Amino acid sequence: MIIVKVVVVIVVVVVVVVVVVVVVVVVGLVVGVVVVVVVVVVVIVVRRPALWPSGKDTRSEIGRYGFDPRPSQTKEFKIGISS
């Protein structure tokens, strides 16, 4: 009878440990996925003008880089006409 009680206690302890480990792993994965999704959404919202230029970019390109990185189409057009 003592052997049966010991076996039952061991089985219960093993089952409880396995359940706790599975719950911790699942909760960790869910929290990790939520954190990744939140970070991606924040980055997309913050960087939206750079990703999808809507013509209403409030950030000045000249102020951002110290010079305008976009090529001037008018200079190339004038050079094309003069040559």
PDB file of N, CA, C and O in Angstrom:
ATOM      1  N   MET A   1       0.829  -1.203   0.000  1.00  0.00           N
ATOM      2  CA  MET A   1       0.000   0.000   0.000  1.00  0.00           C
ATOM      3  C   MET A   1       0.861   1.251   0.000  1.00  0.00           C
ATOM      4  O   MET A   1       0.520   2.245  -0.641  1.00  0.00           O
ATOM      5  N   ILE A   2       1.966   1.206   0.710  1.00  0.00           N
ATOM      6  CA  ILE A   2       2.875   2.360   0.751  1.00  0.00           C
ATOM      7  C   ILE A   2       3.472   2.597  -0.641  1.00  0.00           C
ATOM      8  O   ILE A   2       3.629   3.742  -1.063  1.00  0.00           O
ATOM      9  N   ILE A   3       3.798   1.530  -1.339  1.00  0.00           N
ATOM     10  CA  ILE A   3       4.375   1.668  -2.678  1.00  0.00           C
ATOM     11  C   ILE A   3       3.372   2.346  -3.603  1.00  0.00           C
ATOM     12  O   ILE A   3       3.759   3.202  -4.399  1.00  0.00           O
ATOM     13  N   VAL A   4       2.120   1.993  -3.521  1.00  0.00           N
ATOM     14  CA  VAL A   4       1.088   2.603  -4.358  1.00  0.00           C
ATOM     15  C   VAL A   4       0.982   4.096  -4.050  1.00  0.00           C
ATOM     16  O   VAL A   4       0.864   4.907  -4.969  1.00  0.00           O
ATOM     17  N   LYS A   5       1.022   4.469  -2.773  1.00  0.00           N
ATOM     18  CA  LYS A   5       0.946   5.889  -2.399  1.00  0.00           C
ATOM     19  C   LYS A   5       2.157   6.646  -2.940  1.00  0.00           C
ATOM     20  O   LYS A   5       2.008   7.760  -3.442  1.00  0.00           O
ATOM     21  N   VAL A   6       3.333   6.074  -2.847  1.00  0.00           N
ATOM     22  CA  VAL A   6       4.541   6.730  -3.345  1.00  0.00           C
ATOM     23  C   VAL A   6       4.446   6.916  -4.859  1.00  0.00           C
ATOM     24  O   VAL A   6       4.793   7.979  -5.375  1.00  0.00           O
ATOM     25  N   VAL A   7       3.983   5.904  -5.564  1.00  0.00           N
ATOM     26  CA  VAL A   7       3.850   5.997  -7.017  1.00  0.00           C
ATOM     27  C   VAL A   7       2.823   7.071  -7.378  1.00  0.00           C
ATOM     28  O   VAL A   7       3.050   7.849  -8.305  1.00  0.00           O
ATOM     29  N   VAL A   8       1.714   7.126  -6.672  1.00  0.00           N
ATOM     30  CA  VAL A   8       0.686   8.129  -6.937  1.00  0.00           C
ATOM     31  C   VAL A   8       1.244   9.531  -6.694  1.00  0.00           C
ATOM     32  O   VAL A   8       1.011  10.438  -7.492  1.00  0.00           O
ATOM     33  N   VAL A   9       1.977   9.711  -5.601  1.00  0.00           N
ATOM     34  CA  VAL A   9       2.562  11.017  -5.294  1.00  0.00           C
ATOM     35  C   VAL A   9       3.553  11.405  -6.388  1.00  0.00           C
ATOM     36  O   VAL A   9       3.553  12.552  -6.835  1.00  0.00           O
ATOM     37  N   ILE A  10       4.385  10.484  -6.819  1.00  0.00           N
ATOM     38  CA  ILE A  10       5.372  10.778  -7.870  1.00  0.00           C
ATOM     39  C   ILE A  10       4.650  11.158  -9.172  1.00  0.00           C
ATOM     40  O   ILE A  10       5.048  12.115  -9.836  1.00  0.00           O
ATOM     41  N   VAL A  11       3.614  10.431  -9.537  1.00  0.00           N
ATOM     42  CA  VAL A  11       2.875  10.720 -10.767  1.00  0.00           C
ATOM     43  C   VAL A  11       2.219  12.094 -10.674  1.00  0.00           C
ATOM     44  O   VAL A  11       2.256  12.867 -11.631  1.00  0.00           O
ATOM     45  N   VAL A  12       1.620  12.400  -9.528  1.00  0.00           N
ATOM     46  CA  VAL A  12       0.977  13.713  -9.362  1.00  0.00           C
ATOM     47  C   VAL A  12       2.014  14.821  -9.457  1.00  0.00           C
ATOM     48  O   VAL A  12       1.769  15.830 -10.119  1.00  0.00           O
ATOM     49  N   VAL A  13       3.164  14.661  -8.815  1.00  0.00           N
ATOM     50  CA  VAL A  13       4.212  15.694  -8.869  1.00  0.00           C
ATOM     51  C   VAL A  13       4.697  15.877 -10.304  1.00  0.00           C
ATOM     52  O   VAL A  13       4.874  17.012 -10.749  1.00  0.00           O
ATOM     53  N   VAL A  14       4.913  14.801 -11.027  1.00  0.00           N
ATOM     54  CA  VAL A  14       5.384  14.890 -12.407  1.00  0.00           C
ATOM     55  C   VAL A  14       4.335  15.591 -13.272  1.00  0.00           C
ATOM     56  O   VAL A  14       4.679  16.445 -14.088  1.00  0.00           O
ATOM     57  N   VAL A  15       3.072  15.240 -13.101  1.00  0.00           N
ATOM     58  CA  VAL A  15       2.013  15.868 -13.900  1.00  0.00           C
ATOM     59  C   VAL A  15       1.939  17.359 -13.589  1.00  0.00           C
ATOM     60  O   VAL A  15       1.810  18.170 -14.506  1.00  0.00           O
ATOM     61  N   VAL A  16       2.017  17.738 -12.315  1.00  0.00           N
ATOM     62  CA  VAL A  16       1.957  19.150 -11.940  1.00  0.00           C
ATOM     63  C   VAL A  16       3.146  19.901 -12.533  1.00  0.00           C
ATOM     64  O   VAL A  16       2.973  20.999 -13.061  1.00  0.00           O
ATOM     65  N   VAL A  17       4.347  19.333 -12.457  1.00  0.00           N
ATOM     66  CA  VAL A  17       5.537  19.991 -13.007  1.00  0.00           C
ATOM     67  C   VAL A  17       5.390  20.161 -14.517  1.00  0.00           C
ATOM     68  O   VAL A  17       5.705  21.224 -15.051  1.00  0.00           O
ATOM     69  N   VAL A  18       4.923  19.144 -15.200  1.00  0.00           N
ATOM     70  CA  VAL A  18       4.755  19.228 -16.658  1.00  0.00           C
ATOM     71  C   VAL A  18       3.726  20.302 -17.007  1.00  0.00           C
ATOM     72  O   VAL A  18       3.943  21.085 -17.931  1.00  0.00           O
ATOM     73  N   VAL A  19       2.611  20.347 -16.281  1.00  0.00           N
ATOM     74  CA  VAL A  19       1.577  21.352 -16.559  1.00  0.00           C
ATOM     75  C   VAL A  19       2.130  22.754 -16.316  1.00  0.00           C
ATOM     76  O   VAL A  19       1.891  23.655 -17.120  1.00  0.00           O
ATOM     77  N   VAL A  20       2.861  22.950 -15.226  1.00  0.00           N
ATOM     78  CA  VAL A  20       3.432  24.271 -14.928  1.00  0.00           C
ATOM     79  C   VAL A  20       4.413  24.678 -16.024  1.00  0.00           C
ATOM     80  O   VAL A  20       4.389  25.825 -16.471  1.00  0.00           O
ATOM     81  N   VAL A  21       5.267  23.774 -16.459  1.00  0.00           N
ATOM     82  CA  VAL A  21       6.241  24.094 -17.511  1.00  0.00           C
ATOM     83  C   VAL A  21       5.523  24.449 -18.804  1.00  0.00           C
ATOM     84  O   VAL A  21       5.895  25.418 -19.465  1.00  0.00           O
ATOM     85  N   VAL A  22       4.502  23.686 -19.177  1.00  0.00           N
ATOM     86  CA  VAL A  22       3.767  23.973 -20.410  1.00  0.00           C
ATOM     87  C   VAL A  22       3.085  25.336 -20.317  1.00  0.00           C
ATOM     88  O   VAL A  22       3.119  26.108 -21.275  1.00  0.00           O
ATOM     89  N   VAL A  23       2.469  25.638 -19.183  1.00  0.00           N
ATOM     90  CA  VAL A  23       1.799  26.935 -19.023  1.00  0.00           C
ATOM     91  C   VAL A  23       2.813  28.070 -19.115  1.00  0.00           C
ATOM     92  O   VAL A  23       2.550  29.080 -19.768  1.00  0.00           O
ATOM     93  N   VAL A  24       3.967  27.918 -18.469  1.00  0.00           N
ATOM     94  CA  VAL A  24       4.994  28.977 -18.514  1.00  0.00           C
ATOM     95  C   VAL A  24       5.489  29.180 -19.946  1.00  0.00           C
ATOM     96  O   VAL A  24       5.663  30.317 -20.382  1.00  0.00           O
ATOM     97  N   VAL A  25       5.712  28.108 -20.668  1.00  0.00           N
ATOM     98  CA  VAL A  25       6.194  28.223 -22.049  1.00  0.00           C
ATOM     99  C   VAL A  25       5.140  28.892 -22.930  1.00  0.00           C
ATOM    100  O   VAL A  25       5.467  29.774 -23.724  1.00  0.00           O
ATOM    101  N   VAL A  26       3.891  28.485 -22.798  1.00  0.00           N
ATOM    102  CA  VAL A  26       2.827  29.065 -23.626  1.00  0.00           C
ATOM    103  C   VAL A  26       2.650  30.546 -23.309  1.00  0.00           C
ATOM    104  O   VAL A  26       2.535  31.371 -24.215  1.00  0.00           O
ATOM    105  N   VAL A  27       2.628  30.883 -22.015  1.00  0.00           N
ATOM    106  CA  VAL A  27       2.488  32.297 -21.637  1.00  0.00           C
ATOM    107  C   VAL A  27       3.683  33.093 -22.153  1.00  0.00           C
ATOM    108  O   VAL A  27       3.513  34.217 -22.627  1.00  0.00           O
ATOM    109  N   GLY A  28       4.876  32.537 -22.070  1.00  0.00           N
ATOM    110  CA  GLY A  28       6.066  33.227 -22.588  1.00  0.00           C
ATOM    111  C   GLY A  28       5.979  33.467 -24.086  1.00  0.00           C
ATOM    112  O   GLY A  28       6.331  34.544 -24.567  1.00  0.00           O
ATOM    113  N   LEU A  29       5.512  32.470 -24.824  1.00  0.00           N
ATOM    114  CA  LEU A  29       5.370  32.639 -26.271  1.00  0.00           C
ATOM    115  C   LEU A  29       4.327  33.701 -26.602  1.00  0.00           C
ATOM    116  O   LEU A  29       4.539  34.529 -27.487  1.00  0.00           O
ATOM    117  N   VAL A  30       3.205  33.677 -25.893  1.00  0.00           N
ATOM    118  CA  VAL A  30       2.150  34.665 -26.156  1.00  0.00           C
ATOM    119  C   VAL A  30       2.666  36.069 -25.853  1.00  0.00           C
ATOM    120  O   VAL A  30       2.458  36.992 -26.640  1.00  0.00           O
ATOM    121  N   VAL A  31       3.334  36.231 -24.719  1.00  0.00           N
ATOM    122  CA  VAL A  31       3.873  37.551 -24.358  1.00  0.00           C
ATOM    123  C   VAL A  31       4.906  37.991 -25.397  1.00  0.00           C
ATOM    124  O   VAL A  31       4.924  39.158 -25.788  1.00  0.00           O
ATOM    125  N   GLY A  32       5.764  37.077 -25.847  1.00  0.00           N
ATOM    126  CA  GLY A  32       6.756  37.420 -26.862  1.00  0.00           C
ATOM    127  C   GLY A  32       6.122  37.869 -28.158  1.00  0.00           C
ATOM    128  O   GLY A  32       6.561  38.851 -28.756  1.00  0.00           O
ATOM    129  N   VAL A  33       5.087  37.157 -28.605  1.00  0.00           N
ATOM    130  CA  VAL A  33       4.401  37.539 -29.848  1.00  0.00           C
ATOM    131  C   VAL A  33       3.737  38.901 -29.686  1.00  0.00           C
ATOM    132  O   VAL A  33       3.796  39.733 -30.592  1.00  0.00           O
ATOM    133  N   VAL A  34       3.102  39.136 -28.532  1.00  0.00           N
ATOM    134  CA  VAL A  34       2.443  40.433 -28.305  1.00  0.00           C
ATOM    135  C   VAL A  34       3.471  41.557 -28.319  1.00  0.00           C
ATOM    136  O   VAL A  34       3.226  42.611 -28.905  1.00  0.00           O
ATOM    137  N   VAL A  35       4.620  41.343 -27.681  1.00  0.00           N
ATOM    138  CA  VAL A  35       5.660  42.382 -27.647  1.00  0.00           C
ATOM    139  C   VAL A  35       6.154  42.673 -29.060  1.00  0.00           C
ATOM    140  O   VAL A  35       6.316  43.837 -29.426  1.00  0.00           O
ATOM    141  N   VAL A  36       6.396  41.637 -29.856  1.00  0.00           N
ATOM    142  CA  VAL A  36       6.870  41.833 -31.231  1.00  0.00           C
ATOM    143  C   VAL A  36       5.836  42.598 -32.052  1.00  0.00           C
ATOM    144  O   VAL A  36       6.189  43.509 -32.801  1.00  0.00           O
ATOM    145  N   VAL A  37       4.560  42.231 -31.916  1.00  0.00           N
ATOM    146  CA  VAL A  37       3.507  42.911 -32.681  1.00  0.00           C
ATOM    147  C   VAL A  37       3.426  44.383 -32.273  1.00  0.00           C
ATOM    148  O   VAL A  37       3.300  45.258 -33.130  1.00  0.00           O
ATOM    149  N   VAL A  38       3.497  44.660 -30.968  1.00  0.00           N
ATOM    150  CA  VAL A  38       3.420  46.047 -30.500  1.00  0.00           C
ATOM    151  C   VAL A  38       4.599  46.849 -31.036  1.00  0.00           C
ATOM    152  O   VAL A  38       4.421  47.978 -31.492  1.00  0.00           O
ATOM    153  N   VAL A  39       5.806  46.276 -30.986  1.00  0.00           N
ATOM    154  CA  VAL A  39       6.989  46.996 -31.474  1.00  0.00           C
ATOM    155  C   VAL A  39       6.860  47.273 -32.970  1.00  0.00           C
ATOM    156  O   VAL A  39       7.170  48.377 -33.418  1.00  0.00           O
ATOM    157  N   VAL A  40       6.410  46.296 -33.743  1.00  0.00           N
ATOM    158  CA  VAL A  40       6.261  46.497 -35.193  1.00  0.00           C
ATOM    159  C   VAL A  40       5.231  47.587 -35.481  1.00  0.00           C
ATOM    160  O   VAL A  40       5.453  48.439 -36.341  1.00  0.00           O
ATOM    161  N   VAL A  41       4.106  47.564 -34.763  1.00  0.00           N
ATOM    162  CA  VAL A  41       3.075  48.579 -34.987  1.00  0.00           C
ATOM    163  C   VAL A  41       3.595  49.966 -34.631  1.00  0.00           C
ATOM    164  O   VAL A  41       3.346  50.926 -35.359  1.00  0.00           O
ATOM    165  N   VAL A  42       4.318  50.080 -33.514  1.00  0.00           N
ATOM    166  CA  VAL A  42       4.858  51.384 -33.109  1.00  0.00           C
ATOM    167  C   VAL A  42       5.859  51.882 -34.143  1.00  0.00           C
ATOM    168  O   VAL A  42       5.846  53.060 -34.498  1.00  0.00           O
ATOM    169  N   VAL A  43       6.724  51.001 -34.630  1.00  0.00           N
ATOM    170  CA  VAL A  43       7.718  51.412 -35.631  1.00  0.00           C
ATOM    171  C   VAL A  43       7.012  51.861 -36.913  1.00  0.00           C
ATOM    172  O   VAL A  43       7.403  52.861 -37.515  1.00  0.00           O
ATOM    173  N   ILE A  44       5.979  51.133 -37.332  1.00  0.00           N
ATOM    174  CA  ILE A  44       5.267  51.513 -38.556  1.00  0.00           C
ATOM    175  C   ILE A  44       4.578  52.860 -38.373  1.00  0.00           C
ATOM    176  O   ILE A  44       4.606  53.699 -39.274  1.00  0.00           O
ATOM    177  N   VAL A  45       3.959  53.073 -37.215  1.00  0.00           N
ATOM    178  CA  VAL A  45       3.250  54.342 -36.982  1.00  0.00           C
ATOM    179  C   VAL A  45       4.237  55.497 -36.921  1.00  0.00           C
ATOM    180  O   VAL A  45       3.976  56.569 -37.467  1.00  0.00           O
ATOM    181  N   VAL A  46       5.386  55.282 -36.251  1.00  0.00           N
ATOM    182  CA  VAL A  46       6.364  56.374 -36.113  1.00  0.00           C
ATOM    183  C   VAL A  46       7.028  56.670 -37.447  1.00  0.00           C
ATOM    184  O   VAL A  46       7.284  57.832 -37.762  1.00  0.00           O
ATOM    185  N   ARG A  47       7.313  55.643 -38.235  1.00  0.00           N
ATOM    186  CA  ARG A  47       8.057  55.814 -39.486  1.00  0.00           C
ATOM    187  C   ARG A  47       7.141  55.955 -40.695  1.00  0.00           C
ATOM    188  O   ARG A  47       7.621  55.881 -41.826  1.00  0.00           O
ATOM    189  N   ARG A  48       5.844  56.154 -40.496  1.00  0.00           N
ATOM    190  CA  ARG A  48       4.895  56.152 -41.620  1.00  0.00           C
ATOM    191  C   ARG A  48       5.282  57.122 -42.734  1.00  0.00           C
ATOM    192  O   ARG A  48       5.242  56.723 -43.898  1.00  0.00           O
ATOM    193  N   PRO A  49       5.654  58.372 -42.448  1.00  0.00           N
ATOM    194  CA  PRO A  49       5.990  59.275 -43.566  1.00  0.00           C
ATOM    195  C   PRO A  49       7.150  58.754 -44.409  1.00  0.00           C
ATOM    196  O   PRO A  49       7.195  58.984 -45.618  1.00  0.00           O
ATOM    197  N   ALA A  50       8.091  58.050 -43.768  1.00  0.00           N
ATOM    198  CA  ALA A  50       9.225  57.526 -44.528  1.00  0.00           C
ATOM    199  C   ALA A  50       8.817  56.295 -45.336  1.00  0.00           C
ATOM    200  O   ALA A  50       9.358  56.054 -46.415  1.00  0.00           O
ATOM    201  N   LEU A  51       7.860  55.510 -44.816  1.00  0.00           N
ATOM    202  CA  LEU A  51       7.469  54.296 -45.523  1.00  0.00           C
ATOM    203  C   LEU A  51       6.445  54.586 -46.621  1.00  0.00           C
ATOM    204  O   LEU A  51       6.555  54.085 -47.739  1.00  0.00           O
ATOM    205  N   TRP A  52       5.455  55.397 -46.282  1.00  0.00           N
ATOM    206  CA  TRP A  52       4.412  55.712 -47.254  1.00  0.00           C
ATOM    207  C   TRP A  52       4.325  57.214 -47.404  1.00  0.00           C
ATOM    208  O   TRP A  52       3.522  57.842 -46.714  1.00  0.00           O
ATOM    209  N   PRO A  53       5.112  57.816 -48.272  1.00  0.00           N
ATOM    210  CA  PRO A  53       5.031  59.270 -48.431  1.00  0.00           C
ATOM    211  C   PRO A  53       3.651  59.652 -48.971  1.00  0.00           C
ATOM    212  O   PRO A  53       3.259  59.235 -50.060  1.00  0.00           O
ATOM    213  N   SER A  54       2.942  60.435 -48.205  1.00  0.00           N
ATOM    214  CA  SER A  54       1.586  60.800 -48.599  1.00  0.00           C
ATOM    215  C   SER A  54       1.551  62.200 -49.183  1.00  0.00           C
ATOM    216  O   SER A  54       0.473  62.701 -49.501  1.00  0.00           O
ATOM    217  N   GLY A  55       2.699  62.845 -49.332  1.00  0.00           N
ATOM    218  CA  GLY A  55       2.708  64.213 -49.800  1.00  0.00           C
ATOM    219  C   GLY A  55       2.513  65.209 -48.673  1.00  0.00           C
ATOM    220  O   GLY A  55       2.567  66.420 -48.891  1.00  0.00           O
ATOM    221  N   LYS A  56       2.285  64.703 -47.470  1.00  0.00           N
ATOM    222  CA  LYS A  56       2.076  65.578 -46.318  1.00  0.00           C
ATOM    223  C   LYS A  56       3.134  65.280 -45.259  1.00  0.00           C
ATOM    224  O   LYS A  56       2.832  65.281 -44.066  1.00  0.00           O
ATOM    225  N   ASP A  57       4.342  65.031 -45.675  1.00  0.00           N
ATOM    226  CA  ASP A  57       5.420  64.722 -44.741  1.00  0.00           C
ATOM    227  C   ASP A  57       5.741  65.982 -43.950  1.00  0.00           C
ATOM    228  O   ASP A  57       6.188  66.986 -44.505  1.00  0.00           O
ATOM    229  N   THR A  58       5.506  65.913 -42.648  1.00  0.00           N
ATOM    230  CA  THR A  58       5.734  67.100 -41.821  1.00  0.00           C
ATOM    231  C   THR A  58       7.219  67.297 -41.525  1.00  0.00           C
ATOM    232  O   THR A  58       7.649  68.392 -41.162  1.00  0.00           O
ATOM    233  N   ARG A  59       7.996  66.228 -41.682  1.00  0.00           N
ATOM    234  CA  ARG A  59       9.424  66.347 -41.410  1.00  0.00           C
ATOM    235  C   ARG A  59      10.137  66.861 -42.659  1.00  0.00           C
ATOM    236  O   ARG A  59       9.993  66.292 -43.741  1.00  0.00           O
ATOM    237  N   SER A  60      10.894  67.921 -42.504  1.00  0.00           N
ATOM    238  CA  SER A  60      11.613  68.496 -43.636  1.00  0.00           C
ATOM    239  C   SER A  60      12.796  67.609 -43.988  1.00  0.00           C
ATOM    240  O   SER A  60      13.580  67.234 -43.116  1.00  0.00           O
ATOM    241  N   GLU A  61      12.924  67.275 -45.260  1.00  0.00           N
ATOM    242  CA  GLU A  61      14.064  66.463 -45.689  1.00  0.00           C
ATOM    243  C   GLU A  61      15.366  67.240 -45.504  1.00  0.00           C
ATOM    244  O   GLU A  61      16.391  66.658 -45.145  1.00  0.00           O
ATOM    245  N   ILE A  62      15.331  68.541 -45.745  1.00  0.00           N
ATOM    246  CA  ILE A  62      16.550  69.336 -45.613  1.00  0.00           C
ATOM    247  C   ILE A  62      16.965  69.391 -44.147  1.00  0.00           C
ATOM    248  O   ILE A  62      18.148  69.271 -43.831  1.00  0.00           O
ATOM    249  N   GLY A  63      15.992  69.571 -43.247  1.00  0.00           N
ATOM    250  CA  GLY A  63      16.312  69.622 -41.830  1.00  0.00           C
ATOM    251  C   GLY A  63      16.763  68.285 -41.294  1.00  0.00           C
ATOM    252  O   GLY A  63      17.478  68.227 -40.294  1.00  0.00           O
ATOM    253  N   ARG A  64      16.359  67.216 -41.939  1.00  0.00           N
ATOM    254  CA  ARG A  64      16.692  65.884 -41.451  1.00  0.00           C
ATOM    255  C   ARG A  64      18.121  65.496 -41.830  1.00  0.00           C
ATOM    256  O   ARG A  64      18.822  64.867 -41.038  1.00  0.00           O
ATOM    257  N   TYR A  65      18.549  65.861 -43.017  1.00  0.00           N
ATOM    258  CA  TYR A  65      19.849  65.420 -43.506  1.00  0.00           C
ATOM    259  C   TYR A  65      20.872  66.554 -43.566  1.00  0.00           C
ATOM    260  O   TYR A  65      22.060  66.294 -43.752  1.00  0.00           O
ATOM    261  N   GLY A  66      20.441  67.787 -43.415  1.00  0.00           N
ATOM    262  CA  GLY A  66      21.348  68.917 -43.584  1.00  0.00           C
ATOM    263  C   GLY A  66      21.428  69.353 -45.037  1.00  0.00           C
ATOM    264  O   GLY A  66      21.974  70.412 -45.345  1.00  0.00           O
ATOM    265  N   PHE A  67      20.880  68.531 -45.934  1.00  0.00           N
ATOM    266  CA  PHE A  67      20.797  68.881 -47.351  1.00  0.00           C
ATOM    267  C   PHE A  67      19.609  68.103 -47.899  1.00  0.00           C
ATOM    268  O   PHE A  67      19.117  67.176 -47.257  1.00  0.00           O
ATOM    269  N   ASP A  68      19.163  68.472 -49.054  1.00  0.00           N
ATOM    270  CA  ASP A  68      18.032  67.775 -49.653  1.00  0.00           C
ATOM    271  C   ASP A  68      18.561  66.553 -50.407  1.00  0.00           C
ATOM    272  O   ASP A  68      19.219  66.710 -51.436  1.00  0.00           O
ATOM    273  N   PRO A  69      18.286  65.343 -49.918  1.00  0.00           N
ATOM    274  CA  PRO A  69      18.852  64.147 -50.559  1.00  0.00           C
ATOM    275  C   PRO A  69      18.165  63.795 -51.873  1.00  0.00           C
ATOM    276  O   PRO A  69      18.673  62.982 -52.645  1.00  0.00           O
ATOM    277  N   ARG A  70      17.015  64.407 -52.125  1.00  0.00           N
ATOM    278  CA  ARG A  70      16.296  64.064 -53.356  1.00  0.00           C
ATOM    279  C   ARG A  70      16.939  64.787 -54.530  1.00  0.00           C
ATOM    280  O   ARG A  70      17.240  65.976 -54.427  1.00  0.00           O
ATOM    281  N   PRO A  71      17.150  64.106 -55.628  1.00  0.00           N
ATOM    282  CA  PRO A  71      17.785  64.763 -56.779  1.00  0.00           C
ATOM    283  C   PRO A  71      16.880  65.849 -57.341  1.00  0.00           C
ATOM    284  O   PRO A  71      15.661  65.691 -57.408  1.00  0.00           O
ATOM    285  N   SER A  72      17.478  66.918 -57.732  1.00  0.00           N
ATOM    286  CA  SER A  72      16.705  68.024 -58.280  1.00  0.00           C
ATOM    287  C   SER A  72      16.399  67.722 -59.747  1.00  0.00           C
ATOM    288  O   SER A  72      17.300  67.632 -60.581  1.00  0.00           O
ATOM    289  N   GLN A  73      15.119  67.569 -60.036  1.00  0.00           N
ATOM    290  CA  GLN A  73      14.726  67.269 -61.417  1.00  0.00           C
ATOM    291  C   GLN A  73      14.931  68.483 -62.329  1.00  0.00           C
ATOM    292  O   GLN A  73      15.185  68.331 -63.524  1.00  0.00           O
ATOM    293  N   THR A  74      14.820  69.680 -61.761  1.00  0.00           N
ATOM    294  CA  THR A  74      14.928  70.871 -62.607  1.00  0.00           C
ATOM    295  C   THR A  74      16.343  71.019 -63.147  1.00  0.00           C
ATOM    296  O   THR A  74      16.515  71.407 -64.303  1.00  0.00           O
ATOM    297  N   LYS A  75      17.369  70.720 -62.339  1.00  0.00           N
ATOM    298  CA  LYS A  75      18.748  70.826 -62.820  1.00  0.00           C
ATOM    299  C   LYS A  75      18.982  69.852 -63.977  1.00  0.00           C
ATOM    300  O   LYS A  75      19.555  70.223 -65.002  1.00  0.00           O
ATOM    301  N   GLU A  76      18.540  68.616 -63.809  1.00  0.00           N
ATOM    302  CA  GLU A  76      18.743  67.629 -64.873  1.00  0.00           C
ATOM    303  C   GLU A  76      17.974  68.048 -66.124  1.00  0.00           C
ATOM    304  O   GLU A  76      18.450  67.860 -67.244  1.00  0.00           O
ATOM    305  N   PHE A  77      16.807  68.606 -65.932  1.00  0.00           N
ATOM    306  CA  PHE A  77      16.004  69.041 -67.074  1.00  0.00           C
ATOM    307  C   PHE A  77      16.708  70.177 -67.820  1.00  0.00           C
ATOM    308  O   PHE A  77      16.762  70.182 -69.050  1.00  0.00           O
ATOM    309  N   LYS A  78      17.246  71.137 -67.064  1.00  0.00           N
ATOM    310  CA  LYS A  78      17.943  72.256 -67.703  1.00  0.00           C
ATOM    311  C   LYS A  78      19.201  71.769 -68.431  1.00  0.00           C
ATOM    312  O   LYS A  78      19.505  72.221 -69.535  1.00  0.00           O
ATOM    313  N   ILE A  79      19.930  70.838 -67.792  1.00  0.00           N
ATOM    314  CA  ILE A  79      21.147  70.317 -68.431  1.00  0.00           C
ATOM    315  C   ILE A  79      20.769  69.608 -69.743  1.00  0.00           C
ATOM    316  O   ILE A  79      21.449  69.742 -70.761  1.00  0.00           O
ATOM    317  N   GLY A  80      19.672  68.856 -69.686  1.00  0.00           N
ATOM    318  CA  GLY A  80      19.229  68.145 -70.890  1.00  0.00           C
ATOM    319  C   GLY A  80      18.873  69.099 -72.011  1.00  0.00           C
ATOM    320  O   GLY A  80      19.134  68.803 -73.177  1.00  0.00           O
ATOM    321  N   ILE A  81      18.288  70.227 -71.687  1.00  0.00           N
ATOM    322  CA  ILE A  81      17.904  71.191 -72.737  1.00  0.00           C
ATOM    323  C   ILE A  81      19.151  71.882 -73.283  1.00  0.00           C
ATOM    324  O   ILE A  81      19.279  72.057 -74.495  1.00  0.00           O
ATOM    325  N   SER A  82      20.072  72.278 -72.398  1.00  0.00           N
ATOM    326  CA  SER A  82      21.229  73.054 -72.846  1.00  0.00           C
ATOM    327  C   SER A  82      22.154  72.217 -73.721  1.00  0.00           C
ATOM    328  O   SER A  82      22.842  72.759 -74.587  1.00  0.00           O
ATOM    329  N   SER A  83      22.180  70.913 -73.509  1.00  0.00           N
ATOM    330  CA  SER A  83      23.066  70.099 -74.340  1.00  0.00           C
ATOM    331  C   SER A  83      22.301  69.703 -75.584  1.00  0.00           C
ATOM    332  O   SER A  83      22.840  69.008 -76.445  1.00  0.00           O
TER     333      SER A  83
END
